[in-house]
Amino acid sequence: MFSKILIANRGEVAVRIIRACRELGIKTVGVFSKADRDSLHVKIADEAICIGEAPSSESYLNIPALISAAEIADVEAIHPGYGFLAENAHFAEICESCQIKFIGPKPESIRLAGDKSVARTEMQKIGVPTIPGSKGTVKNQEDALRLAKKYGYPVVCKAVAGGGGKGIKVAHNDGKLISAFLTAQAEAEAAFGNREVYIEKYLKEPRHIEVQIAADGRGNIIHLGERDCSVQRRHQKLIEESPAPGFDVKLRRKIGEVAVRAAKAFKYENLGTIEFLVDQDNNFYFMEMNTRLQVEHPVTEMVTGIDLVKEQILIAMGEKLSFSQDRIQLKGHAMECRINAEDPDNQFMPSPGKIDTWIVPGGPHIRVDSHAFAGYSIPPYYDSMIAKFISYGKDRNETIAIMLRALKETIIGPIKTTVSLHEKILNRPRFRQGGVSTNFIDAHFLTEKVEIQEEKKAG
Ligand code: MV4
């Protein structure tokens, strides 16, 4: 039904979407900033249009430029990828009003998920477990203190518009709570133009588990198992895997059913993810809904055998889901390592610049999703992720062994990358055991470790 799609994104995800379109026989229009002229997505798209200057505010976030490009190229739909405008309800609305199909959920679903406090309240209404905390937002310091007394320290103040770890502050006592509350408000105002904050009991060593869901426009809605994304540094995921270590069929069915129920409450259509925090006893709590294709979608593709990007486009065209819940079976184990152009030995300083050597892994059961190549210059303006390595094996141990040999055969230079960090993580006994919490990287790898301990003592 679609004959041409515009991809409102750059980097590996633009390449990934072009690949899906080509397999579906859909023509592609790439867009690029002046810094991305020589990028891979520009080379492999059927057409490419320059949409502005290097800073993303003047190009990839420039709605008038994107809509103009879509009109000039005469596309029927826009795929937003992830980041940039993917979760912008206003952009989805503008696409709709220009009769361009936005490949994603309806604006009202994006808006509902975007308010974390309202989303949390909606989940409570339908009996989806949430972390104990405030009813709605917290207006002042007195209320914050009263709630902290009720739930007991530590507590966490979170921005309702939150994302990327901004506007999240933990407090261990009354004295710290006031500054945590005010800082969360100020950060939220600066980052999102919305200073509203809610409060939750702080879970000490949670795992981050998310469930992939897919919904068509005909009321069919299913889940595609879970991903464990607990290995993060400063709210940036480093490694994701599926299935989650320690999850059995029964627990998967339970969290999957809750995720589907949650998605229904969002009147959801297209691909989405329900994020949960999971405690040591495997109790899970709804945290938020992501209304986009995610970076880590390939791990789900590997264990389900489903091409999620093609599915996403077919859903947007009005097709029925190509599979039913009883046809979804996780097979084997998949793991993704995000390779960033950053120096792990120097505070993860970005390392943009020209890539002279680009030798990336191949062979059985390794997938490399990337927009980089020998001779490519990484611009300093955007995200530092330059590749995703995805390994697939019969079980977790084999999957790790495949990833380790893949990392070992990688030679990228002269820019710095996080390849060596991934090798270290994968060799840690605690990681090999499986089921690490979100504190794992802080506890094992952070040079800022001392500083964090000092903060706790002071608090
Ligand atoms: C929490 C939490 C513990 N308890 N909420 C961080 C980002 C945002 N999506 C929610 N986050 C957290 N919320 C309560 N009540 C711990 C985190 C958290 C975290 C969550 C997932 C992955 C990595 C994390 C790293 C630090 C803190």
Boltz pocket constraint, residues with backbone or C-beta under 6 A from the ligand:
constraints:
  - pocket:
      binder: B
      contacts: [[A, 131], [A, 156], [A, 164], [A, 165], [A, 168], [A, 200], [A, 201], [A, 202], [A, 203], [A, 204], [A, 206], [A, 207], [A, 208], [A, 229], [A, 230], [A, 232], [A, 235], [A, 277], [A, 287], [A, 438]]
      max_distance: 6.0
